Amino acid sequence: MKHLFRKYRKHIWTYIAIASIAFLFSLQLLKYRVAQTDLIYPNVYIGDINFGSMTKEEAKQVLDKKIQSILDTGLAVSIKGNDLKFSLSEYAADPDLSRELIKAESTETIDRLFSVGRSQFNIAENLKDTIQSMTSKKQLTANVEFSEKNIVSYLKHNFEKFEMPAQNSTISWDGDTPSIKNEVVGLKVDYIDLLGKLKAQIQTLQNPYVQISLVPDNPEIRSFEVKDRLSEIQQALNRAPLSIKYDTHEWKLSKEDLKKYLDFEKQDGVAVLTISEQKSAPFFTTIGKDINIPAQNAKFEIKDGRVLEFQTSQLGSSLDAEETRKALNNILFDGYPTINAIVSNATPEITTDQVNQLGISELLGTGTSNFVGSPPNRIHNIKTGTQKLNGVLIKPGEEFSLIKAIGEIDGEAGFKQELVIKQGRTVPEYGGGLCQIGTTVFRGALASGLPITERRNHSYRVAYYEPAGTDATIYNPSPDLKFKNDTPGYILLQAKVEGNEVIFEFWGKKDGRQVTQTKPVIYNIVSPPEPRYIPTTELPPGQKKKIETAHNGADAYFKYTVKYNDERGEITKTFTSHYVPWAEAWLIGANLTADAASPPQPTATQQ
């Protein structure tokens, strides 16, 4: 031992010094972490904004203000030397159709900022983040939800004058004599690139500006591939008339029909002469109207405490247009010139004989909302949607989708249109009033103690859906309202309109769960911005028309607890809502001149 002591004695002060430095550093690190207990660690950034040393509430206010600034400023683009500006919000006469095209999830973003250096599972990462926060920046991105489909749809009609779709080499006709028309190389906006740049800029809290370059839109079918196919085209034309049969129906394709529908399509890299899917689509739509019968689920109602059937289940049938088209192409050159339509049967999910097996006997919960003051079309849509959902059954374990349950939202389904403002143009759109149903179903599902799997609040506070924080917006295809039937039996929706009130009752079999829900807490009231004036050619110059009233911004939350009578115990969830301050909006008549460059001219490919 003495030997070892003598060996290390000359280093002992070095060891003591190292241990002392490590102790002092650890002590300072602990003091530093304690000082940041309720604060985001210093030097935590999103883009150029330092959220370090802020409380969660302070950071949320800064983030919400910046997101609102981005929404107010909108998207700026440069395309072919033209500077254009687009709002990132859509305005409508019906609040159900007014929405933001982007939505910042500020609560989730703030939680991520606050979690830096506070991981529950990675001590090493915490130490690294803590030390880094003392000396250098840590960059994060904001949680932003993009409605990509809606953004592209919104922008496309504004870029039409700059784009020119490619044109495939195709067939032209002089009487019954075919010839080959050259392809045309087009130009298009690269929307994937545009969306990528837009996302990257907004996620780093930049006011978005995108320089757009048009890229070639190349045709799939080139003339050199099909110029020697004239005899094949003529052979197919001479097969007319072709016919399709089903039951007592028969549909014929004359020579004139074939001249409209014949075209080349790429199959495994080869140009094949076919009855074109795109060109023949109206023909098969016509056939489908005679064949298609949707399967009809049995529907039930509660009367005097008993489940009674009011709609009998019914088998359906559906034309398989693609398989029928393929069968038609198989006889395009030889064989018997008639085929049978290919039709599939559709089986209802809920059949009439299940009425006595449902076990539905008790009211689980009720949701209500009031639509007083709604215009006629909105009231019509509320009643139509409510009627469609009355009597719907939800199977045990099923995740219910409200959009799926409502089905097609168009004129054929009985809905009426409202006007949406898109870049100064009033565009009719379906869907007004359906958020009244979304809100009511959301409230009914909560009252029934069902787990909500998808829900989004409206962009701004809407009088129809007060108190704030208890609303749910839907818009096909998203956002949707979804919940799960985690009860042991079927749930039956009973939906009705009484006066100005929508009522959804959830019937099933109780399993002992108890539901409590606090009243919403509404806070962070923010005054609306200055009025927004949207130039339009649809009004005389200088004339104004008010399309939106102003709304204060706010945040809201409520707590929702379900106490189960089994091993699940008690589950509590906090539902949060953020409502942006919404500007009063006016259309104002203006002489809008087309500053944009002339559309690109087609260029035929040389053979």
Secondary structure, DSSP 8 states (H G I E B T S, - for coil): -HHHHHHHHTTHHHHHHHHHHHHHHHHHHHHHHHHTTTS--TTEEETTEE-TT--HHHHHHHHHHHHHHHHHH-EEEEETTEEEEE-SEEEESSGGG-EESEEE-HHHHHHHHHHTT--SS-HHHHHHHHHHHHHS-EEE---EEE-HHHHHHHHHHHHTTT-B--B--EEEEETTEEEEE--EEEEEE-HHHHHHHHHHHHHTT---EEEE-EEEE--SS-HHHHTT-HHHHHHHHTT--EEEEETTEEEEE-HHHHHHHEEEEEETTEEEEEE-HHHHHHHHHHHHHHH-B--B--EEEEETTEEEEEE--B-EEEE-HHHHHHHHHHTSSSS-SEEE--EEEE--SS-GGGGGGS---EEEEEEEEE-TT--HHHHHHHHHHHHHHTT-EE-TT-EEEHHHHH---STTTT--EEEEEETTEEEEEE-TTHHHHHHHHHHHHHHTT--EEE----SS--GGG-STTS-----SSSS--EEE--SSS-EEEEEEEETTEEEEEEEE---S-EEEE---EEEEEE---S-EEEEESSS-TT-EEEEE--B-EEEEEEEEEEE-SSTT-EEEEEEEEEE--B--EEEEE------S------EE---
